[in-house]
Amino acid sequence: MVNSITIRKGKKTDLPAVLKLIQELALYEKAPEEVTNTVESMERDGFGDNPVFRLLVADDHGDVVGMAIYFIKYSTWKGKGIYLDDIVVNENFRGKGIGKLLLEAVISDSKTVGAKQIHWQVLDWNESAIGFYKKYNASFDNEWINCKLTESQILKFQ
């Protein structure tokens, strides 16, 4: 199956399929109502004058069956890095090595840009993803706590 898969840089025309993958992931993570992103937002944010994310897709004969979205981050201690926001593979294509191809393409791009680290998150109950990342000898950090402000919290700030 992997022989028919091409990992390539994503294009604007891929965004409807990418949004479907994002919605599929949200359903898997039991939070489908949390997706508020749109094709238009992704087009502006990823393909506008100041792109804020990079997109790789797994292409199977013209169909997008997987994707990786990531961006350059900066650490005061380490310098340039990559933050991998998501790797998603369509449920019908999981277990065929596509996630491996996508992660390794992100790793390759991180070398190209001179990144010192790659960061990402995984849900503590997602044992298949944790097992996948363990194959790469990834470090799992139990010391740091994730923090965020939501859009409504940002808007309330005076």
Contact map, one row per residue, 1 for C-alpha under 8 A:
11111000000000000000000000000000000000000000000000000000000000000000000000000000000000000000000100000000000000000000000000000000000000000000000000000000000000
11111000000000000000000000000000000000000000000000000000000000000000000000000000000000000000000111000000000000000000000000000000000000000000000000000000000000
11111000000000000000000000000000000000000000000000000000000000000000000000000000000000000000000000000000000000000000000000000000000000000000000000000000000000
11111100000000000000000000000000000000000000000000000000000110000000000000000000000000000000000000000000000000000000000000000000000000000000000000000000000000
11111110000000000000000000000000000000000000000000000000011110000000000000000000000000000000000001000000000000000000000000000000000000000000000000000000000000
00011111000000000000000000000000000000000000000000000000011100000000000000000000000000000000000000000000000000000000000000000000000000000000000000000000000000
00001111100000000000000000000000000000000000000000000001111000000000000000000000000000000000000000001100100000000000000000000000000000000000000000000000000000
00000111110000000000000000000000000000000000000000000001111000000000000000000000000000000000000000000000000000000000000000000000000000000000000000000000000000
00000011111000000000000000000000000000000000000000000011100000000000000000000000000000000000000000000000000000000000000000000000000000000000000000000000000000
00000001111101000000000000000000000000000000000000000111100000000000000000000000000000000000000000000000000000000000000000000000000000000000000000000000000000
00000000111111100000000000000000000000000000000000000010000000000000000000000000000000000000000000000000000000000000000000000000000000000000000000000000000000
00000000011111100000000000000000000000000010001000000000000000000000000000000000000000000000000000000000000000000000000000000000000000000000000000000000000000
00000000001111110000000000000000000000000000000000000000000000000000000000000000000000000000000000000000000000000000000000000000000000000000000000000000000000
00000000011111111100000000000000000000000000000000000000000000010000000000000000000000000000000000000000000000000000000000000000000000000000000000000000000000
00000000001111111110000000000000000000100110000000000000000000000000000000000000000000000000000000000000000000000000000000000000000000000000000000000000000000
00000000000011111111000000000000000000100000000000000000000000000000000000000000000000000000000000000000000000000000000000000000000000000000000000000000000000
00000000000001111111100000000000000000000000000000000000000000010000000000000000000000000000000000000000000000000000000000000000000000000000000000000000000000
00000000000001111111110000000000000000000000000000000000000000010110000000000000000000000000000000000000000000000000000000000000000000000000000000000000000000
00000000000000111111111000000000000011100000000000000000000000000000000000000000000000000000000000000000000000000000000000000000000000000000000000000000000000
00000000000000011111111100000000000000000000000000000000000000000000000000000000000000000000000000000000000000000000000000000000000000000000000000000000000000
00000000000000001111111110000000000000000000000000000000000000001110000000000000000000011100000000000000000000000000000000000000000000000000000000000000000000
00000000000000000111111111000000001000000000000000000000000000000000000000000000000000010000000000000000000000000000000000000000000000000000000000000000000000
00000000000000000011111111100001001000000000000000000000000000000000000000000000000000000000000000000000000000000000000000000000000000000000000000000000000000
00000000000000000001111111110001000000000000000000000000000000000000000000000000000000000100000000000000000000000000000000000000000000000000000000000000000000
00000000000000000000111111111000000000000000000000000000000000000000000000000000000000010000000000000000000000000000000000000000000000000000000000000000000000
00000000000000000000011111111111111000000000000000000000000000000000000000000000000000000000000000000000000000000000000000000000000000000000000000000000000000
00000000000000000000001111111111000000000000000000000000000000000000000000000000000000000000000000000000000000000000000000000000000000000000000000000000000000
00000000000000000000000111111110000000000000000000000000000000000000000000000000000000000000000000000000000000000000000000000000000000000000000000000000000000
00000000000000000000000011111111000000000000000000000000000000000000000000000000000000000000000000000000000000000000000000000000000000000000000000000000000000
00000000000000000000000001111111000000000000000000000000000000000000000000000000000000000000000000000000000000000000000000000000000000000000000000000000000000
00000000000000000000000001111111111000000000000000000000000000000000000000000000000000000000000000000000000000000000000000000000000000000000000000000000000000
00000000000000000000001101101111111000000000000000000000000000000000000000000000000000000000000000000000000000000000000000000000000000000000000000000000000000
00000000000000000000000001000011111100000000000000000000000000000000000000000000000000000000000000000000000000000000000000000000000000000000000000000000000000
00000000000000000000000001000011111100000000000000000000000000000000000000000000000000000000000000000000000000000000000000000000000000000000000000000000000000
00000000000000000000011001000011111110000000000000000000000000000000000000000000000000000000000000000000000000000000000000000000000000000000000000000000000000
00000000000000000000000000000000111111000000000000000000000000000000000000000000000000000000000000000000000000000000000000000000000000000000000000000000000000
00000000000000000010000000000000001111101100000000000000000000000000000000000000000000000000000000000000000000000000000000000000000000000000000000000000000000
00000000000000000010000000000000000111111100000000000000000000000000000000000000000000000000000000000000000000000000000000000000000000000000000000000000000000
00000000000000110010000000000000000011111110000000000000000000000000000000000000000000000000000000000000000000000000000000000000000000000000000000000000000000
00000000000000000000000000000000000001111111000000000000000000000000000000000000000000000000000000000000000000000000000000000000000000000000000000000000000000
00000000000000000000000000000000000011111111100000000000000000000000000000000000000000000000000000000000000000000000000000000000000000000000000000000000000000
00000000000000100000000000000000000011111111111000000000000000000000000000000000000000000000000000000000000000000000000000000000000000000000000000000000000000
00000000000100100000000000000000000000111111111100000000000000000000000000000000000000000000000000000000000000000000000000000000000000000000000000000000000000
00000000000000000000000000000000000000011111111100100000000000000000000000000000000000000000000000000000000000000000000000000000000000000000000000000000000000
00000000000000000000000000000000000000001111111101111000000000000000000000000000000000000000000000000000000000000000000000000000000000000000000000000000000000
00000000000000000000000000000000000000000111111101111110000000000000000000000000000000000000000000000000000000000000000000000000000000000000000000000000000000
00000000000100000000000000000000000000000111111111100000000000000000000000000000000000000000000000000000000000000000000000000000000000000000000000000000000000
00000000000000000000000000000000000000000011111111100000000000000000000000000000000000000000000000000000000000000000000000000000000000000000000000000000000000
00000000000000000000000000000000000000000000001111100000000000000000000000000000000000000000000000000000000000000000000000000000000000000000000000000000000000
00000000000000000000000000000000000000000000111111110000000000000000000000000000000000000000000000000000000000000000000000000000000000000000000000000000000000
00000000000000000000000000000000000000000001111111111100000000000000000000000000000000000000000000000000000000000000000000000000000000000000000000000000000000
00000000000000000000000000000000000000000000110001111100000000000000001000000000000000000000000000000000000000000000000000000000000000000000000000000000000000
00000000000000000000000000000000000000000000110000111110000000000000111100000000000000000000000000000000000000000000000000000000000000000000000000000000000000
00000000010000000000000000000000000000000000010000111111000000000000111000000000000000000000000000000000000000000000000000000000000000000000000000000000000000
00000000111000000000000000000000000000000000010000001111100000000011110000000000000000000000000000000000000000000000000000000000000000000000000000000000000000
00000011110000000000000000000000000000000000000000000111110000000011100000000000000000000000000000000100100000000000000000000000000000000000000000000000000000
00000011110000000000000000000000000000000000000000000011111000011111000000000000000000000000000000000100000000000000000000000000000000000000000000000000000000
00001111000000000000000000000000000000000000000000000001111100011110000000000000000000000000000001000100000000000000000000000000000000000000000000000000000000
00001111000000000000000000000000000000000000000000000000111111111100000000000000000000000000000000000000000000000000000000000000000000000000000000000000000000
00011100000000000000000000000000000000000000000000000000011111111000000000000000000000000000000000000000000000000000000000000000000000000000000000000000000000
00011000000000000000000000000000000000000000000000000000001111100000000000000000000000000000000000000000000000000000000000000000000000000000000000000000000000
00000000000000000000000000000000000000000000000000000000001111110000000000000000000000000000000000000000000000000000000000000000000000000000000000000000000000
00000000000000000000000000000000000000000000000000000000001111111000000000000000000000000000000000000000000000000000000000000000000000000000000000000000000000
00000000000001001100000000000000000000000000000000000000111101111110000000000000000000000000000000000000000000000000000000000000000000000000000000000000000000
00000000000000000000100000000000000000000000000000000000111100111110000000000000000000001100100000000000000000000000000000000000000000000000000000000000000000
00000000000000000100100000000000000000000000000000000000111000011111000000000000000000111100000001100100000000000000000000000000000000000000000000000000000000
00000000000000000100100000000000000000000000000000000011110000011111100000000000000001111000000000000100000000000000000000000000000000000000000000000000000000
00000000000000000000000000000000000000000000000000000011100000000111110000000000000111110000000000000110010000000000000000000000000000000000000000000000000000
00000000000000000000000000000000000000000000000000001111000000000011111000000000000111100000000000000000000000000000000000000000000000000000000000000000000000
00000000000000000000000000000000000000000000000000001110000000000001111100000000011111000000000000000000010000000000000000000000000000000000000000000000000000
00000000000000000000000000000000000000000000000000011100000000000000111110000000011110000000000000000000000000000000000000000000000000000000000000000000000000
00000000000000000000000000000000000000000000000000001000000000000000011111000001111000000000000000000000000000000000000000000000000000000000000000000000000000
00000000000000000000000000000000000000000000000000000000000000000000001111100001111000000000000000000000000000000000000000000000000000000000000000000000000000
00000000000000000000000000000000000000000000000000000000000000000000000111110111100000000000000000000000000000000000000000000000000000000000000000000000000000
00000000000000000000000000000000000000000000000000000000000000000000000011111111100000000000000000000000000000000000000000000000000000000000000000000000000000
00000000000000000000000000000000000000000000000000000000000000000000000001111110000000000000000000000000000000000000000000000000000000000000000000000000000000
00000000000000000000000000000000000000000000000000000000000000000000000000111110000000000000000000000000000000000000000000000000000000000000000000000000000000
00000000000000000000000000000000000000000000000000000000000000000000000001111111100000000000000000000000000000000001100000000000000000000000000000000000000000
00000000000000000000000000000000000000000000000000000000000000000000000001111111100000000000000000000000000000000011000000000000000000000000000000000000000000
00000000000000000000000000000000000000000000000000000000000000000000000111100111110000000000000000000000000000000111100000000000000000000000000000000000000000
00000000000000000000000000000000000000000000000000000000000000000000000111100111111000000000000000000000000001000111111000000000000000000000000000000000000000
00000000000000000000000000000000000000000000000000000000000000000000011110000001111100000000000000000000000001000010111000000000000000000000000000000000000000
00000000000000000000000000000000000000000000000000000000000000000000011110000000111110000000000000000000000000000000011100000000000000000000000000000000000000
00000000000000000000000000000000000000000000000000000000000000000001111000000000011111100000000000000000000000000000011100000000000000000000000000000000000000
00000000000000000000000000000000000000000000000000000000000000000001111000000000001111100000000000000000000000000000000110000000000000000000000000000000000000
00000000000000000000000000000000000000000000000000000000000000000011110000000000000111110000000000000000000000000000000100000000000000000000000000000000000000
00000000000000000000000000000000000000000000000000000000000000000111100000000000000111111000000000100110000000000000000000000000000000000000000000000000000000
00000000000000000000110010000000000000000000000000000000000000000111000000000000000001111100000000100000000000000000000000000000000000000000000000000000000000
00000000000000000000100000000000000000000000000000000000000000001110000000000000000000111110110001100000000000000000000000000000000000000000000000000000000000
00000000000000000000100100000000000000000000000000000000000000001100000000000000000000011111110000000000000000000000000000000000000000000000000000000000000000
00000000000000000000000000000000000000000000000000000000000000000000000000000000000000001111110000000000000000000000000000000000000000000000000000000000000000
00000000000000000000000000000000000000000000000000000000000000000000000000000000000000000111110000000000000000000000000000000000000000000000000000000000000000
00000000000000000000000000000000000000000000000000000000000000001000000000000000000000001111111101000000000000000000000000000000000000000000000000000000000000
00000000000000000000000000000000000000000000000000000000000000000000000000000000000000001111111111100000000000000000000000000000000000000000000000000000000000
00000000000000000000000000000000000000000000000000000000000000000000000000000000000000000000111111000000000000000000000000000000000000000000000000000000000000
11000000000000000000000000000000000000000000000000000000000000000000000000000000000000000000111111000000000000000000000000000000000000000000000000000000000000
01000000000000000000000000000000000000000000000000000000000000000000000000000000000000000000011111111000000000000000000000000000000000000000000000000000000000
01001000000000000000000000000000000000000000000000000000010000000100000000000000000000001000111111111100000000000000000000000000000000000000000000000000000000
00000000000000000000000000000000000000000000000000000000000000000100000000000000000000111000010011111110000000000000000000000000000000000000000000000000000000
00000000000000000000000000000000000000000000000000000000000000000000000000000000000000000000000011111111000000000000000000000000000000000000000000000000000000
00000010000000000000000000000000000000000000000000000000000000000000000000000000000000000000000011111111100000000000000000000000000000000000000000000000000000
00000010000000000000000000000000000000000000000000000001110000000111000000000000000000100000000001111111110000000000000000000000000000000000000000000000000000
00000000000000000000000000000000000000000000000000000000000000000001000000000000000000100000000000111111111000000000000000000000000000000000000000000000000000
00000000000000000000000000000000000000000000000000000000000000000000000000000000000000000000000000011111111100000000000000000000000000000000000000000000000000
00000010000000000000000000000000000000000000000000000001000000000000000000000000000000000000000000001111111110000000000000000000000000000000000000000000000000
00000000000000000000000000000000000000000000000000000000000000000001010000000000000000000000000000000111111111000000000000000000000000000000000000000000000000
00000000000000000000000000000000000000000000000000000000000000000000000000000000000000000000000000000011111111100000010000000000000000000000000000000000000000
00000000000000000000000000000000000000000000000000000000000000000000000000000000000000000000000000000001111111110000000000000000000000000000000000000000000000
00000000000000000000000000000000000000000000000000000000000000000000000000000000000000000000000000000000111111111000000000000000000000000000000000000000000000
00000000000000000000000000000000000000000000000000000000000000000000000000000000110000000000000000000000011111111111010000000000000000000000000000000000000000
00000000000000000000000000000000000000000000000000000000000000000000000000000000000000000000000000000000001111111110000000000000000000000000000000000000000000
00000000000000000000000000000000000000000000000000000000000000000000000000000000000000000000000000000000000111111110000000000000000000000000000000000000000000
00000000000000000000000000000000000000000000000000000000000000000000000000000000000000000000000000000000000011111110000000000000000000000000000000000000000000
00000000000000000000000000000000000000000000000000000000000000000000000000000001100000000000000000000000000001111111000000000000000000000000000000000000000000
00000000000000000000000000000000000000000000000000000000000000000000000000000011110000000000000000000000000001111111110000000000000000000000000000000000000000
00000000000000000000000000000000000000000000000000000000000000000000000000000111100000000000000000000000000001000111110000000000000000000000000000000000000000
00000000000000000000000000000000000000000000000000000000000000000000000000000101110000000000000000000000000000000011111000000000000000000000000000000000000000
00000000000000000000000000000000000000000000000000000000000000000000000000000000111100000000000000000000001001000011111100000000000000000000000000000000000000
00000000000000000000000000000000000000000000000000000000000000000000000000000000111100000000000000000000000000000000111110000000000000000000000000000000000000
00000000000000000000000000000000000000000000000000000000000000000000000000000000001111000000000000000000000000000000011111000000000000000000000000000000000000
00000000000000000000000000000000000000000000000000000000000000000000000000000000000010000000000000000000000000000000001111100000000000000000000000000000000000
00000000000000000000000000000000000000000000000000000000000000000000000000000000000000000000000000000000000000000000000111110100110000000000000000000000000000
00000000000000000000000000000000000000000000000000000000000000000000000000000000000000000000000000000000000000000000000011111100000000000000000000000000000000
00000000000000000000000000000000000000000000000000000000000000000000000000000000000000000000000000000000000000000000000001111110010000000000000000000000000000
00000000000000000000000000000000000000000000000000000000000000000000000000000000000000000000000000000000000000000000000000111110000000000000000000000000000000
00000000000000000000000000000000000000000000000000000000000000000000000000000000000000000000000000000000000000000000000001111111110000000000000000000000000000
00000000000000000000000000000000000000000000000000000000000000000000000000000000000000000000000000000000000000000000000000011111111000000000000000000000000000
00000000000000000000000000000000000000000000000000000000000000000000000000000000000000000000000000000000000000000000000000000111111100000000000000000000000000
00000000000000000000000000000000000000000000000000000000000000000000000000000000000000000000000000000000000000000000000001000111111110000000000000000000000000
00000000000000000000000000000000000000000000000000000000000000000000000000000000000000000000000000000000000000000000000001010111111111000000000000000000000000
00000000000000000000000000000000000000000000000000000000000000000000000000000000000000000000000000000000000000000000000000000011111111100000000000000000000000
00000000000000000000000000000000000000000000000000000000000000000000000000000000000000000000000000000000000000000000000000000001111111110000000000000000000000
00000000000000000000000000000000000000000000000000000000000000000000000000000000000000000000000000000000000000000000000000000000111111111100000000000000000000
00000000000000000000000000000000000000000000000000000000000000000000000000000000000000000000000000000000000000000000000000000000011111111100000000000000000000
00000000000000000000000000000000000000000000000000000000000000000000000000000000000000000000000000000000000000000000000000000000001111111100000000000000000000
00000000000000000000000000000000000000000000000000000000000000000000000000000000000000000000000000000000000000000000000000000000000111111100000000000000000000
00000000000000000000000000000000000000000000000000000000000000000000000000000000000000000000000000000000000000000000000000000000000011111110000000000000000000
00000000000000000000000000000000000000000000000000000000000000000000000000000000000000000000000000000000000000000000000000000000000011111111000000000000000000
00000000000000000000000000000000000000000000000000000000000000000000000000000000000000000000000000000000000000000000000000000000000000001111100000000000000000
00000000000000000000000000000000000000000000000000000000000000000000000000000000000000000000000000000000000000000000000000000000000000000111110000000000000000
00000000000000000000000000000000000000000000000000000000000000000000000000000000000000000000000000000000000000000000000000000000000000000011111100000000000000
00000000000000000000000000000000000000000000000000000000000000000000000000000000000000000000000000000000000000000000000000000000000000000001111110000000000000
00000000000000000000000000000000000000000000000000000000000000000000000000000000000000000000000000000000000000000000000000000000000000000000111110000000000000
00000000000000000000000000000000000000000000000000000000000000000000000000000000000000000000000000000000000000000000000000000000000000000000111111000000000000
00000000000000000000000000000000000000000000000000000000000000000000000000000000000000000000000000000000000000000000000000000000000000000000011111100000000000
00000000000000000000000000000000000000000000000000000000000000000000000000000000000000000000000000000000000000000000000000000000000000000000000111110000000000
00000000000000000000000000000000000000000000000000000000000000000000000000000000000000000000000000000000000000000000000000000000000000000000000011111000000000
00000000000000000000000000000000000000000000000000000000000000000000000000000000000000000000000000000000000000000000000000000000000000000000000001111100000000
00000000000000000000000000000000000000000000000000000000000000000000000000000000000000000000000000000000000000000000000000000000000000000000000000111110110000
00000000000000000000000000000000000000000000000000000000000000000000000000000000000000000000000000000000000000000000000000000000000000000000000000011111110000
00000000000000000000000000000000000000000000000000000000000000000000000000000000000000000000000000000000000000000000000000000000000000000000000000001111111000
00000000000000000000000000000000000000000000000000000000000000000000000000000000000000000000000000000000000000000000000000000000000000000000000000000111111100
00000000000000000000000000000000000000000000000000000000000000000000000000000000000000000000000000000000000000000000000000000000000000000000000000001111111110
00000000000000000000000000000000000000000000000000000000000000000000000000000000000000000000000000000000000000000000000000000000000000000000000000001111111110
00000000000000000000000000000000000000000000000000000000000000000000000000000000000000000000000000000000000000000000000000000000000000000000000000000011111111
00000000000000000000000000000000000000000000000000000000000000000000000000000000000000000000000000000000000000000000000000000000000000000000000000000001111111
00000000000000000000000000000000000000000000000000000000000000000000000000000000000000000000000000000000000000000000000000000000000000000000000000000000111111
00000000000000000000000000000000000000000000000000000000000000000000000000000000000000000000000000000000000000000000000000000000000000000000000000000000001111
